[in-house]
Amino acid sequence: MRDTPTAVNGMRWVLAAILASNLSAARCPAAQLPTPKPAIVQAIVRAAGLEARVMWMDGTANLDNLDTQAKVAAVMEHCRKANINTVVVDVKPLVGEVLYPSKVAPRLVTYRGRQYDARYDLLATALEEGHKRGLKVYAGINVFSEGNKIVGRGPAYTKPQWQAMCYVADRSILTPDGAYPVTATDDVPGTDGMAVYTPASGTSRRVKPGETYAVVSNGVVEAVMSADAVDEQSVPIPEDGFLLVALGSAADWMADRLRPGVTVSWDESDRLAPIEKAPGERVSVFVNPINPEARAYELSVMKEIATNYAVDGIVFDRMRYSSLSTDFSAVSREEFEKWAGVRIQNWPGDIYGFTTDPSQEAARGPYYRRWLEWRARNMKAFAKEATTAVRTARPDAKCAVYVGSWYPVYYGVGVNWASDEYDAAYDWMTDKYYETGFAPLMDWLCTGTYYPEAYRATAAKNGRDPDATVEAAAGVSTTVVNDAAFVYASISVSDFVGRPAPLMQAIQAGLQESQGVMLFDLVYVLQNNLWGVLEQAFPRPAIAPHDVGELLNRIKDVRAVLPPAPAKPAAVGSQNWKLVVQE
C-alpha cells in the first residue's frame, strides 16, 4: 500500500494540533525517568485512519500450504482481497532449520516424514507474490529456539554447549498406595504424563478428550472423572488445592489409586539439566541468550536475511529465555556475579528455591529481583544488537517483535517489552527494572491477546475473568508500551473457529485498544475458510501505522515536549495471569 494524501495530511494535522497546544512544555526542565506522559499514539492513528492488519504464517504449520509458488500466490491474493496490509512469513521455525537457501543455518528439507524441495525459496517467493499485490512482507524468525523436541533435531542438538540449562523441580504426588511423577505444572501433561494445574493458572481448565481429572482440596481428593463424564466445558481448579490431569498410563494409575477421600501430599527434589532433557519445555530447545557463540550465530542469520532479501522488515519471535527456569549455566552464574558484584554461595537457591507444593510460589532468594533485572538487561542488550544489525544491513527495514500480552508475569521469560519510561512498580521489580524496557528499539510490537472472549463486560456477564479478554490484554499492551512503538493486538484465530461473530468482535476489540491486529495463524484461516469473515472485518483498505514515513519519530518528538502526566503509571492487569507460551 502507498501512503495516501488523505491519511498523511490527517496525521500531520493531528501532530500539529497536539504540538501547538503543548509548546510551553518545551521550556519545562527535564524530569528524571520514568516520566509518564499522556498517551497520544491512539488518537493520532485513529484520526489519520491508519490500521495494521497483519497475517502471521507459521513456518512448520504451513509447510504444505506454502510449498509452491502457486499456493503462495493464492494466499497473497486472498490477503489482498481481505485488505490485509502486512504478512509475516516464518522462515526460521523453532526447529532452527530455515526455509530459504542459507550459508549460515541448516535448511529444512524433511519434517515429520515428508521431503521438501531444498531448492525452493519460500522467502523469495513470498516477497515476489506479496509485493506485486502491494503487501508488506516481513521475515519472521524464532530467535533463540534452535531445536524441536518432537522431531528431535536442530542446531541445539549439534551444539549442545549452546543449550539453556534448566533449574528443574522433580515432583511426585504421594498417596497411601504409592507415588507418581508429575511432569508439568500449569501445562499439558504430555503422552502418558500427569500435570498439575494450580490457582495461578486460572479458575478452571478446559476439558480435553482422553484425559482423566482429579480435583484435590486441602490435600484430599474430592472427585476423579474422565473427560467423557464431564458435562461442563471446563473443570474448576480449587482455590485451596489443585487439579491433576493425566493421559495414557498416568490416567490408568490415577483411576486405580485416587478416589474421593484419599489424602495426598507431595515429594520434591531439584536438579540442573540441559533443556533437551528438561520436561518443562515441551517443544522448543532454547539456547542460552548470553552464550557468545549462540548470540553471534543468531545475529548472522538476521544479517543474512536483511542483506540478501528485500524484506520490509524482520519480526523477532522467541527472542527470550524459555522460562523462569533458564538459564542456570556456569556462564550465566559467572556473568551475573560479575554484574551484581557478588559471590553466590548457594546456587541456585540464592536466586529462588522450589517449594514442595507446586501451588505455592517459589521461595525468592536474596538475589531474585536483581536476577530478573539482569536477565531483562541481557534481552534489551541483544534487542539493540539485533535491531542495529538489521537496520545496518537494510536501512529501510523495520524491526518488530512478538511478545505475550500478559505483562505482569512476562518477566518469567526474561523480557521487559514496555517503554523504558514505564514503571509498573510490581514487587518483583527493582528500582531500575524499568530501564530494561526495549519497546523504543522496535517499530512495532504484536502482543498475544490470545483469549476467546472479546470484551470485559461480556466476560463478566458470563462469569469469566474480565482480564482474560482481548480488550483487557490489548489495553494493557498499549499502556505499558506507552507510545514507544506501535502496538497490534494478536488474535488467536483457533479460539474462534465456528464462531465468526465473536471473531469479528475480537478484531474490533483489538483495534479499539491498540493500533492494529495480528491474526495468528494462516493455517486456521485456510483450514476453516475464513477469508470471507476477514473481508467483512476489513471492508476497506487501510495503511499500517508503521508504513507512514517518520510517524513514530514525529510522535516521539511531540512526547518529548509534553508535560508529565499527573500520576506515576500504576500496575496493570493481574499478576495471577497465566504465562501462556505460543508454541
MISE-77251 format. One record per residue (C-alpha): residue in one letter; x, y, z. Coordinates in pm, whole numbers, plus 50000, padded with zeros to 5 digits. Example, Ala and Ser with C-alpha at 12.3 -4.5 7.8 and 13.67 -1.06 7.14 Angstrom:
NODE code     x     y     z
NODE    A 51230 49550 50780
NODE    S 51367 49894 50714
! end
This chain:
NODE code     x     y     z
NODE    M 50000 50000 50000
NODE    R 50115 50354 49922
NODE    D 50068 50645 50162
NODE    T 49753 50829 50058
NODE    P 49740 51210 50076
NODE    T 49430 51197 50296
NODE    A 49589 50973 50558
NODE    V 49921 51157 50565
NODE    N 49761 51502 50578
NODE    G 49532 51389 50858
NODE    M 49828 51261 51057
NODE    R 50017 51589 51006
NODE    W 49715 51787 51122
NODE    V 49681 51591 51445
NODE    L 50052 51617 51519
NODE    A 50047 51991 51460
NODE    A 49744 52041 51685
NODE    I 49895 51843 51973
NODE    L 50231 52013 51938
NODE    A 50079 52363 51923
NODE    S 49877 52304 52237
NODE    N 50185 52199 52434
NODE    L 50458 52436 52322
NODE    S 50505 52564 52675
NODE    A 50622 52219 52778
NODE    A 50942 52270 52579
NODE    R 51057 52517 52844
NODE    C 50997 52277 53133
NODE    P 51307 52123 53292
NODE    A 51363 51761 53207
NODE    A 51236 51524 53474
NODE    Q 51421 51214 53587
NODE    L 51299 50889 53435
NODE    P 51048 50743 53449
NODE    T 50838 51042 53345
NODE    P 50491 50930 53237
NODE    K 50341 51131 52954
NODE    P 49986 51139 52816
NODE    A 49927 50872 52553
NODE    I 49881 51019 52205
NODE    V 49951 50738 51956
NODE    Q 49598 50600 51959
NODE    A 49444 50941 51893
NODE    I 49682 51016 51606
NODE    V 49640 50678 51440
NODE    R 49262 50691 51460
NODE    A 49242 51047 51331
NODE    A 49460 50953 51034
NODE    G 49258 50639 50958
NODE    L 49561 50410 50998
NODE    E 49522 50044 51091
NODE    A 49759 49748 51079
NODE    R 49615 49416 50958
NODE    V 49887 49154 50997
NODE    M 49863 48791 50884
NODE    W 50107 48555 51056
NODE    M 50221 48248 50860
NODE    D 50385 47992 51088
NODE    G 50666 47804 50917
NODE    T 50607 47440 51003
NODE    A 50227 47464 51041
NODE    N 50206 47595 50684
NODE    L 50473 47382 50517
NODE    D 50216 47219 50291
NODE    N 50023 47543 50239
NODE    L 50316 47746 50108
NODE    D 50539 47489 49935
NODE    T 50479 47611 49578
NODE    Q 50468 47950 49412
NODE    A 50107 47890 49307
NODE    K 49999 47830 49667
NODE    V 50185 48138 49791
NODE    A 50028 48347 49514
NODE    A 49681 48225 49610
NODE    V 49735 48309 49978
NODE    M 49870 48655 49898
NODE    E 49574 48720 49669
NODE    H 49334 48624 49948
NODE    C 49521 48861 50180
NODE    R 49490 49142 49928
NODE    K 49117 49085 49885
NODE    A 49073 49081 50264
NODE    N 49260 49415 50288
NODE    I 49543 49267 50490
NODE    N 49836 49506 50458
NODE    T 50121 49315 50626
NODE    V 50225 48950 50624
NODE    V 50481 48777 50844
NODE    V 50633 48467 50685
NODE    D 50808 48249 50942
NODE    V 51128 48136 50769
NODE    K 51320 48019 51076
NODE    P 51079 47793 51265
NODE    L 51153 47683 51618
NODE    V 51341 47376 51487
NODE    G 51615 47621 51380
NODE    E 51621 47495 51020
NODE    V 51536 47765 50768
NODE    L 51302 47783 50468
NODE    Y 51537 47964 50231
NODE    P 51884 47883 50093
NODE    S 52126 47984 50368
NODE    K 52501 47984 50409
NODE    V 52457 48023 50785
NODE    A 52173 47800 50904
NODE    P 52077 47443 50811
NODE    R 51798 47402 50555
NODE    L 51471 47231 50647
NODE    V 51430 46952 50391
NODE    T 51235 46690 50590
NODE    Y 50966 46727 50852
NODE    R 50757 46453 51008
NODE    G 50830 46208 50733
NODE    R 50788 46438 50435
NODE    Q 51057 46564 50197
NODE    Y 51069 46928 50088
NODE    D 51248 47076 49789
NODE    A 51579 47220 49908
NODE    R 51586 47447 49601
NODE    Y 51256 47613 49687
NODE    D 51298 47959 49841
NODE    L 50987 48045 50042
NODE    L 51113 48389 50140
NODE    A 51192 48499 49784
NODE    T 50858 48361 49664
NODE    A 50662 48538 49939
NODE    L 50837 48866 49863
NODE    E 50766 48837 49491
NODE    E 50398 48746 49528
NODE    G 50332 48977 49823
NODE    H 50499 49285 49678
NODE    K 50325 49256 49342
NODE    R 49997 49286 49537
NODE    G 50105 49582 49747
NODE    L 50158 49381 50066
NODE    K 50443 49445 50307
NODE    V 50634 49122 50365
NODE    Y 50828 49055 50685
NODE    A 51054 48760 50765
NODE    G 50967 48600 51097
NODE    I 51244 48424 51289
NODE    N 51236 48220 51608
NODE    V 51547 48374 51755
NODE    F 51668 48160 52045
NODE    S 51480 47839 51961
NODE    E 51725 47609 51787
NODE    G 51561 47271 51810
NODE    N 51233 47085 51817
NODE    K 51188 46800 52066
NODE    I 50909 46643 51863
NODE    V 51134 46582 51563
NODE    G 51450 46559 51777
NODE    R 51683 46782 51581
NODE    G 51810 47134 51519
NODE    P 52134 47327 51573
NODE    A 52096 47299 51952
NODE    Y 52136 46922 51917
NODE    T 52458 46956 51720
NODE    K 52580 47234 51952
NODE    P 52471 47103 52293
NODE    Q 52702 47352 52466
NODE    W 52466 47626 52346
NODE    Q 52162 47476 52515
NODE    A 51997 47659 52802
NODE    M 52050 47497 53141
NODE    C 51723 47445 53329
NODE    Y 51658 47453 53702
NODE    V 51416 47163 53737
NODE    A 51187 47055 54020
NODE    D 51104 46685 54015
NODE    R 50773 46639 54194
NODE    S 50569 46331 54267
NODE    I 50218 46303 54404
NODE    L 50217 46073 54710
NODE    T 49926 45852 54813
NODE    P 49894 45573 55072
NODE    D 49918 45328 54778
NODE    G 50225 45475 54607
NODE    A 50365 45775 54418
NODE    Y 50358 45903 54060
NODE    P 50580 46167 53895
NODE    V 50412 46489 53786
NODE    T 50594 46616 53479
NODE    A 50427 46953 53417
NODE    T 50288 47243 53620
NODE    D 50013 47456 53465
NODE    D 50083 47294 53128
NODE    V 49964 46996 52925
NODE    P 50053 46655 53070
NODE    G 50203 46502 52757
NODE    T 50183 46140 52643
NODE    D 50143 45902 52943
NODE    G 50207 46202 53169
NODE    M 50048 46379 53461
NODE    A 50023 46755 53508
NODE    V 49912 46970 53797
NODE    Y 49709 47287 53748
NODE    T 49724 47538 54032
NODE    P 49517 47852 54104
NODE    A 49799 48051 53943
NODE    S 49690 47917 53602
NODE    G 49330 48033 53636
NODE    T 48998 47930 53782
NODE    S 48934 47630 53557
NODE    R 49088 47401 53298
NODE    R 48916 47319 52969
NODE    V 48818 46956 52920
NODE    K 49008 46759 52654
NODE    P 48924 46413 52517
NODE    G 49106 46118 52670
NODE    E 49211 46294 52989
NODE    T 49137 46193 53347
NODE    Y 49100 46457 53618
NODE    A 49137 46458 53995
NODE    V 49018 46756 54198
NODE    V 49213 46799 54524
NODE    S 49123 47044 54805
NODE    N 49323 47079 55126
NODE    G 49518 46764 55044
NODE    V 49209 46545 54999
NODE    V 49075 46409 54670
NODE    E 48725 46542 54609
NODE    A 48649 46385 54273
NODE    V 48802 46176 53994
NODE    M 48648 46183 53648
NODE    S 48719 46131 53281
NODE    A 48660 46391 53013
NODE    D 48368 46186 52882
NODE    A 48194 46215 53219
NODE    V 48227 46593 53246
NODE    D 47919 46782 53134
NODE    E 48067 47129 53155
NODE    Q 48328 47268 52919
NODE    S 48585 47308 53197
NODE    V 48681 47167 53537
NODE    P 48728 47414 53824
NODE    I 49065 47450 53992
NODE    P 49011 47469 54371
NODE    E 49141 47786 54536
NODE    D 49267 47574 54827
NODE    G 49414 47296 54617
NODE    F 49489 47186 54264
NODE    L 49374 46985 53966
NODE    L 49561 46677 53844
NODE    V 49528 46592 53475
NODE    A 49658 46267 53327
NODE    L 49685 46085 52996
NODE    G 49760 45726 52900
NODE    S 49930 45513 53167
NODE    A 49922 45806 53409
NODE    A 49543 45819 53369
NODE    D 49526 45444 53446
NODE    W 49731 45499 53763
NODE    M 49506 45786 53867
NODE    A 49191 45580 53817
NODE    D 49338 45296 54027
NODE    R 49492 45499 54312
NODE    L 49290 45819 54351
NODE    R 48940 45804 54494
NODE    P 48729 46061 54679
NODE    G 48855 46088 55037
NODE    V 49213 45977 54964
NODE    T 49477 46201 55123
NODE    V 49765 46310 54901
NODE    S 50089 46502 54955
NODE    W 50400 46598 54759
NODE    D 50760 46493 54728
NODE    E 51013 46728 54561
NODE    S 51379 46733 54462
NODE    D 51558 46970 54228
NODE    R 51840 46948 53975
NODE    L 52002 47123 53678
NODE    A 51951 46975 53331
NODE    P 52007 47086 52971
NODE    I 51679 47194 52817
NODE    E 51682 46897 52577
NODE    K 51628 46673 52881
NODE    A 51410 46908 53087
NODE    P 51038 46824 53099
NODE    G 50914 47181 53147
NODE    E 50973 47293 52788
NODE    R 50756 47066 52574
NODE    V 50874 47153 52223
NODE    S 51141 47420 52178
NODE    V 51507 47362 52254
NODE    F 51628 47707 52353
NODE    V 51988 47820 52355
NODE    N 52134 48040 52628
NODE    P 52077 48403 52522
NODE    I 52410 48514 52669
NODE    N 52623 48239 52517
NODE    P 52858 48444 52293
NODE    E 52865 48189 52012
NODE    A 52486 48148 52011
NODE    R 52432 48526 52009
NODE    A 52673 48573 51720
NODE    Y 52502 48295 51528
NODE    E 52155 48448 51568
NODE    L 52284 48787 51455
NODE    S 52442 48629 51148
NODE    V 52105 48480 51047
NODE    M 51940 48822 51075
NODE    K 52217 48990 50877
NODE    E 52196 48727 50603
NODE    I 51821 48779 50557
NODE    A 51840 49158 50567
NODE    T 52134 49166 50325
NODE    N 52009 48918 50066
NODE    Y 51633 48980 50063
NODE    A 51427 49296 50009
NODE    V 51225 49233 50321
NODE    D 51014 49515 50459
NODE    G 51134 49410 50799
NODE    I 51206 49128 51041
NODE    V 50984 49012 51327
NODE    F 51165 48858 51623
NODE    D 50979 48569 51785
NODE    R 51104 48374 52087
NODE    M 51362 48642 52149
NODE    R 51357 48545 52512
NODE    Y 51451 48288 52772
NODE    S 51249 47970 52768
NODE    S 51102 48027 53115
NODE    L 51193 48132 53466
NODE    S 51386 47806 53492
NODE    T 51657 47919 53246
NODE    D 51943 47987 53223
NODE    F 52138 47847 53520
NODE    S 52457 47751 53340
NODE    A 52805 47825 53470
NODE    V 52842 48113 53226
NODE    S 52520 48273 53348
NODE    R 52628 48240 53708
NODE    E 52965 48396 53630
NODE    E 52819 48685 53432
NODE    F 52551 48756 53692
NODE    E 52802 48758 53975
NODE    K 53019 48996 53775
NODE    W 52727 49229 53701
NODE    A 52586 49220 54055
NODE    G 52927 49239 54226
NODE    V 52851 48939 54448
NODE    R 52972 48586 54508
NODE    I 52678 48347 54537
NODE    Q 52730 48077 54795
NODE    N 52405 47884 54748
NODE    W 52349 47833 54374
NODE    P 52079 47849 54254
NODE    G 51892 47867 54585
NODE    D 52001 48226 54645
NODE    I 51806 48315 54329
NODE    Y 51496 48119 54419
NODE    G 51405 47782 54563
NODE    F 51124 47541 54485
NODE    T 50850 47465 54734
NODE    T 50725 47112 54781
NODE    D 50368 47211 54693
NODE    P 50351 47340 54331
NODE    S 50054 47561 54420
NODE    Q 50285 47769 54639
NODE    E 50507 48037 54485
NODE    A 50878 47978 54452
NODE    A 51074 48097 54753
NODE    R 51254 48414 54650
NODE    G 51621 48423 54736
NODE    P 51823 48735 54829
NODE    Y 51921 48797 54463
NODE    Y 51587 48718 54300
NODE    R 51486 49068 54195
NODE    R 51836 49158 54073
NODE    W 51843 48833 53875
NODE    L 51521 48933 53699
NODE    E 51664 49276 53617
NODE    W 51986 49121 53487
NODE    R 51801 48882 53257
NODE    A 51589 49166 53120
NODE    R 51903 49376 53064
NODE    N 52052 49087 52868
NODE    M 51750 49075 52640
NODE    K 51745 49451 52589
NODE    A 52116 49445 52501
NODE    F 52055 49170 52247
NODE    A 51750 49350 52106
NODE    K 51970 49654 52049
NODE    E 52229 49442 51868
NODE    A 51961 49272 51660
NODE    T 51782 49588 51551
NODE    T 52114 49756 51473
NODE    A 52225 49458 51263
NODE    V 51903 49458 51059
NODE    R 51891 49833 51003
NODE    T 52257 49848 50912
NODE    A 52217 49577 50651
NODE    R 51891 49724 50515
NODE    P 51827 50081 50634
NODE    D 51463 50087 50523
NODE    A 51375 49764 50705
NODE    K 51151 49780 51010
NODE    C 51204 49578 51327
NODE    A 50919 49421 51520
NODE    V 50872 49164 51793
NODE    Y 50610 48917 51909
NODE    V 50555 48901 52285
NODE    G 50283 48774 52512
NODE    S 50043 49040 52637
NODE    W 50048 48907 52995
NODE    Y 50298 49173 53106
NODE    P 50261 49125 53484
NODE    V 50411 48775 53457
NODE    Y 50622 48806 53142
NODE    Y 50935 48857 53349
NODE    G 50939 48477 53364
NODE    V 51089 48468 53015
NODE    G 51332 48750 53086
NODE    V 51171 49015 52867
NODE    N 51056 49366 52950
NODE    W 50875 49478 52636
NODE    A 50747 49800 52789
NODE    S 50864 50154 52731
NODE    D 51173 50243 52931
NODE    E 50963 50526 53074
NODE    Y 50709 50288 53223
NODE    D 50747 50168 53581
NODE    A 50470 49934 53691
NODE    A 50627 49901 54039
NODE    Y 50545 49535 54092
NODE    D 50703 49379 54399
NODE    W 50936 49166 54184
NODE    M 51087 49473 54018
NODE    T 51400 49653 54130
NODE    D 51401 50032 54134
NODE    K 51577 50030 53797
NODE    Y 51391 49748 53627
NODE    Y 51204 49999 53408
NODE    E 51534 50081 53234
NODE    T 51525 49736 53073
NODE    G 51219 49820 52860
NODE    F 51305 49759 52494
NODE    A 50991 49887 52317
NODE    P 51172 50205 52198
NODE    L 51405 49984 51991
NODE    M 51113 49847 51787
NODE    D 50895 49991 51514
NODE    W 50603 49779 51626
NODE    L 50505 49500 51862
NODE    C 50237 49237 51824
NODE    T 50125 49114 52165
NODE    G 49945 48785 52210
NODE    T 49598 48880 52330
NODE    Y 49508 48513 52297
NODE    Y 49172 48492 52471
NODE    P 48842 48351 52340
NODE    E 48639 48643 52479
NODE    A 48649 48987 52316
NODE    Y 48515 49228 52576
NODE    R 48547 49267 52952
NODE    A 48176 49331 53001
NODE    T 48078 49014 52817
NODE    A 48325 48805 53018
NODE    A 48196 48946 53347
NODE    K 47837 48883 53241
NODE    N 47924 48520 53167
NODE    G 48106 48475 53499
NODE    R 48453 48472 53347
NODE    D 48765 48677 53425
NODE    P 48737 49022 53260
NODE    D 49117 49041 53246
NODE    A 49124 48732 53024
NODE    T 48984 48917 52723
NODE    V 49120 49069 52405
NODE    E 49004 49412 52517
NODE    A 49181 49399 52854
NODE    A 49503 49247 52721
NODE    A 49525 49494 52432
NODE    G 49467 49780 52674
NODE    V 49749 49660 52898
NODE    S 49977 49631 52595
NODE    T 49910 49986 52480
NODE    T 49951 50119 52833
NODE    V 50289 49967 52908
NODE    V 50440 50038 52565
NODE    N 50341 50397 52633
NODE    D 50378 50532 52278
NODE    A 50733 50399 52240
NODE    A 50624 50188 51940
NODE    F 50306 50088 51762
NODE    V 50112 49804 51927
NODE    Y 49898 49545 51749
NODE    A 49672 49307 51939
NODE    S 49721 48947 51826
NODE    I 49411 48732 51784
NODE    S 49425 48354 51813
NODE    V 49204 48252 51523
NODE    S 49178 47897 51657
NODE    D 48980 48031 51956
NODE    F 48703 48142 51720
NODE    V 48663 47851 51479
NODE    G 48292 47816 51407
NODE    R 48230 48149 51579
NODE    P 48252 48418 51309
NODE    A 48065 48686 51505
NODE    P 48292 48655 51815
NODE    L 48596 48662 51584
NODE    M 48474 48991 51437
NODE    Q 48421 49122 51791
NODE    A 48773 49016 51893
NODE    I 48917 49202 51595
NODE    Q 48718 49512 51684
NODE    A 48824 49492 52049
NODE    G 49187 49470 51942
NODE    L 49150 49770 51712
NODE    Q 48969 49964 51982
NODE    E 49254 49924 52232
NODE    S 49559 49919 52002
NODE    Q 49664 50037 51658
NODE    G 49604 49717 51465
NODE    V 49562 49342 51484
NODE    M 49774 49040 51405
NODE    L 49592 48722 51307
NODE    F 49752 48400 51427
NODE    D 49762 48192 51217
NODE    L 49716 48144 50843
NODE    V 49673 47770 50890
NODE    Y 49345 47820 51082
NODE    V 49217 48066 50823
NODE    L 49283 47812 50547
NODE    Q 49150 47510 50735
NODE    N 48824 47686 50814
NODE    N 48793 47903 50501
NODE    L 48767 48226 50697
NODE    W 48861 48465 50416
NODE    G 48501 48581 50384
NODE    V 48490 48668 50754
NODE    L 48808 48871 50721
NODE    E 48672 49054 50419
NODE    Q 48376 49157 50633
NODE    A 48604 49257 50920
NODE    F 48818 49476 50693
NODE    P 48578 49612 50428
NODE    R 48814 49891 50317
NODE    P 49189 49918 50259
NODE    A 49400 50081 50530
NODE    I 49762 50180 50572
NODE    A 49952 50034 50868
NODE    P 50090 50298 51105
NODE    H 50442 50158 51067
NODE    D 50427 50229 50692
NODE    V 50376 50603 50730
NODE    G 50718 50762 50690
NODE    E 50856 50912 51009
NODE    L 50528 50896 51202
NODE    L 50671 50715 51503
NODE    N 50970 50950 51528
NODE    R 50741 51251 51500
NODE    I 50524 51117 51781
NODE    K 50832 51071 51996
NODE    D 50935 51429 51922
NODE    V 50594 51551 52032
NODE    R 50605 51344 52351
NODE    A 50946 51486 52434
NODE    V 50793 51832 52486
NODE    L 50473 51722 52659
NODE    P 50441 51787 53033
NODE    P 50441 51480 53259
NODE    A 50115 51306 53329
NODE    P 49969 51383 53672
NODE    A 50045 51043 53825
NODE    K 50307 50769 53807
NODE    P 50200 50472 53595
NODE    A 50017 50216 53803
NODE    A 50049 49839 53787
NODE    V 49816 49698 53525
NODE    G 49645 49366 53478
NODE    S 49664 49077 53717
NODE    Q 49985 48925 53850
NODE    N 49796 48597 53856
NODE    W 49771 48585 53477
NODE    K 49884 48257 53333
NODE    L 50208 48273 53135
NODE    V 50076 48144 52803
NODE    V 50359 48048 52570
NODE    Q 50297 48039 52198
NODE    E 50408 47705 52055
! end
